[in-house]
Amino acid sequence: MFAIPMTAIIPMKDLKDTVALEKKCAENDYVYVTKNGYGKLVVMDMDYFQKVMGEFMLSLAIKEGLDDIKAGRVIDGKTVFEELGKKYGFDLK
Protein backbone atom coordinates (compact mmCIF):
# COMPACT_ATOMS: atom_id res chain seq x y z
CA MET A 1 0.00 0.00 0.00
CA PHE A 2 1.25 3.50 -0.69
CA ALA A 3 1.17 6.46 1.67
CA ILE A 4 -1.07 9.36 0.77
CA PRO A 5 0.62 12.66 1.61
CA MET A 6 -1.15 15.22 3.74
CA THR A 7 -3.05 17.75 1.67
CA ALA A 8 -1.99 21.37 1.87
CA ILE A 9 -4.50 23.99 0.74
CA ILE A 10 -3.63 27.65 0.31
CA PRO A 11 -5.44 30.65 -1.15
CA MET A 12 -4.12 32.03 -4.44
CA LYS A 13 -2.84 35.18 -2.75
CA ASP A 14 -0.31 33.01 -0.84
CA LEU A 15 1.45 32.10 -4.11
CA LYS A 16 3.48 35.30 -3.66
CA ASP A 17 5.36 33.73 -0.74
CA THR A 18 7.47 31.37 -2.82
CA VAL A 19 9.67 30.27 0.09
CA ALA A 20 6.64 29.09 2.11
CA LEU A 21 5.10 27.51 -1.01
CA GLU A 22 8.28 25.58 -1.74
CA LYS A 23 8.40 24.39 1.87
CA LYS A 24 4.76 23.22 1.72
CA CYS A 25 5.47 21.34 -1.51
CA ALA A 26 8.51 19.68 0.05
CA GLU A 27 6.45 18.62 3.09
CA ASN A 28 3.31 17.56 1.19
CA ASP A 29 4.51 16.80 -2.38
CA TYR A 30 1.74 19.01 -3.76
CA VAL A 31 -0.39 21.98 -2.72
CA TYR A 32 -3.96 22.78 -3.73
CA VAL A 33 -4.45 26.45 -4.54
CA THR A 34 -7.91 27.94 -4.18
CA LYS A 35 -9.51 31.05 -5.62
CA ASN A 36 -12.61 32.36 -3.89
CA GLY A 37 -12.79 29.11 -1.92
CA TYR A 38 -12.76 26.82 -4.98
CA GLY A 39 -9.91 24.65 -6.25
CA LYS A 40 -8.06 26.36 -9.06
CA LEU A 41 -4.49 25.01 -9.30
CA VAL A 42 -2.17 22.31 -8.01
CA VAL A 43 1.50 23.08 -7.42
CA MET A 44 3.86 20.11 -7.11
CA ASP A 45 7.39 19.38 -6.06
CA MET A 46 9.34 18.52 -9.24
CA ASP A 47 10.54 15.14 -7.92
CA TYR A 48 6.96 14.18 -7.02
CA PHE A 49 5.72 15.32 -10.45
CA GLN A 50 8.35 13.21 -12.23
CA LYS A 51 7.50 10.19 -10.06
CA VAL A 52 3.76 10.54 -10.72
CA MET A 53 4.24 11.07 -14.45
CA GLY A 54 6.58 8.07 -14.64
CA GLU A 55 3.99 5.87 -12.93
CA PHE A 56 1.27 7.26 -15.22
CA MET A 57 3.30 6.56 -18.38
CA LEU A 58 4.07 3.05 -17.14
CA SER A 59 0.37 2.38 -16.51
CA LEU A 60 -0.45 3.60 -20.04
CA ALA A 61 2.16 1.24 -21.51
CA ILE A 62 0.78 -1.68 -19.49
CA LYS A 63 -2.77 -0.87 -20.60
CA GLU A 64 -1.65 -0.67 -24.23
CA GLY A 65 0.04 -4.07 -23.90
CA LEU A 66 -3.04 -5.62 -22.33
CA ASP A 67 -5.22 -4.14 -25.09
CA ASP A 68 -2.86 -5.65 -27.68
CA ILE A 69 -3.19 -9.06 -26.02
CA LYS A 70 -7.01 -8.81 -26.00
CA ALA A 71 -7.03 -7.81 -29.67
CA GLY A 72 -4.69 -10.65 -30.63
CA ARG A 73 -1.85 -8.35 -31.67
CA VAL A 74 0.85 -10.64 -30.28
CA ILE A 75 3.91 -12.46 -31.61
CA ASP A 76 5.62 -15.34 -29.81
CA GLY A 77 9.15 -14.78 -28.54
CA LYS A 78 10.79 -17.16 -30.98
CA THR A 79 9.34 -15.30 -33.96
CA VAL A 80 10.39 -11.93 -32.54
CA PHE A 81 14.02 -13.03 -32.18
CA GLU A 82 14.04 -14.64 -35.62
CA GLU A 83 12.77 -11.40 -37.19
CA LEU A 84 15.27 -9.30 -35.24
CA GLY A 85 18.06 -11.65 -36.30
CA LYS A 86 17.12 -11.31 -39.95
CA LYS A 87 16.81 -7.53 -39.68
CA TYR A 88 20.12 -6.98 -37.84
CA GLY A 89 22.09 -9.94 -39.16
CA PHE A 90 22.60 -12.16 -36.14
CA ASP A 91 21.62 -15.67 -35.19
CA LEU A 92 20.61 -16.56 -31.63
CA LYS A 93 20.73 -20.34 -32.10
WOJOUR-V994983 format. One record per pair of residues at least 6 apart in sequence whose C-alpha atoms are under 8 Angstrom apart, sorted by the first residue. I is the first residue (numbers start at 1). J is the second residue. If there is no record, write none. Layout:
((I J) (I J))
This chain:
((5 28) (5 29) (6 28) (7 28) (7 30) (7 31) (7 32) (8 24) (8 28) (8 30) (8 31) (8 32) (9 31) (9 32) (9 33) (9 34) (10 31) (10 32) (10 33) (10 34) (11 33) (11 34) (11 35) (11 36) (11 37) (12 33) (12 34) (12 35) (14 21) (15 21) (21 31) (22 45) (24 30) (24 31) (25 31) (25 43) (25 44) (25 45) (26 45) (29 44) (29 45) (29 48) (30 42) (30 43) (30 44) (30 45) (30 48) (31 42) (31 43) (31 44) (32 39) (32 40) (32 41) (32 42) (32 43) (33 39) (33 40) (33 41) (33 42) (33 43) (34 40) (34 41) (68 74) (81 92) (82 91) (82 92) (84 90) (85 91) (85 92))
